[in-house]
Amino acid sequence: MAYFDFCIRPEDAPPQWTMPVLPLGKNSALSPFLVLQSLQILAFHLFFFRLPTPFNYVAFLVYTVIIFNFLTLPTDAKTSNSLGRNIENLRRAGYSDHALLGIMNFNLVSSQWMGFIVVNWICTDPKIYTLEYYAERMGSTSHMAAFSLGIVANLALAEVLFIVGHSFLHTNATLSPLHLLHHCNTHPSWCTNLLFHPLDLAIEFGLPAVGLFAVHFGVFHDQAILLITYLIFQLWYAYDHDECLNFYHCQHHRDCDSLYAIYIKLKGNPRRNVLRNKLMQLDKKYQWNLAWPKKMRKS
């Protein structure tokens, strides 16, 4: 029995666990799983990662190893069929279950270590972790405007750097194979956030993060702006793959289209999207039978 067999169910079978969702629009909803994951991210970054040494390192291991492998991953698998479909795709593409599990754990540790660095060695002023600090800062119109502008500028920079890296992963023949693993996830779920080639993750997640650090040390020198920006950055990357919220990026996975932005709906030239062509050709050549949505199966 392979490790991820517990994720696999027939296409028309319901998930093992059902959760009520709160409708947000025609094709969007808020799930309890997303709320719990958001609270978990905030709790560990704002409190547990900041505990005195060595308890902060213990918290990091609990978060990245125990909670993910024994709670987050199984919950994602049992509340949706999407992870199972993606695992089937990745198996057909030649990835073993143990390789995929190792990739997810490596990517989680490396990406969350960046957040650990932020709260332990960069954003060290204890005042910025209190609501009173932000209430006082927002009390002045000029301070509120400067604070908000700093966050918007940071997010705009992260968007530009993400677009640059993501577009190269789709349009450059040398880099596009790195992104192939991620796009075998034709049905996004929470774990899709971790199913990347590590170099792919370094480009898409690491490049914007390094940009934020550079602006912090070179321009703003404002720990609160960096902290809030980083938390938005961390959460939004996770939300973008949530199948219930169903943001633009979910459709990008279903179609492998040329939507390279993360915060806005901005598409590139589809004729330069070599990754989509390569993925479709490999699917047909090796008869992977990837679980594409219906309109993709016809293309």
Summary of the structure (lengths in Angstrom):
residues: 299
radius of gyration: 19.8
end to end distance: 34.4
largest distance: 62.5
contacts: 917
relative contact order: 0.13
helix: 69%
strand: 3%
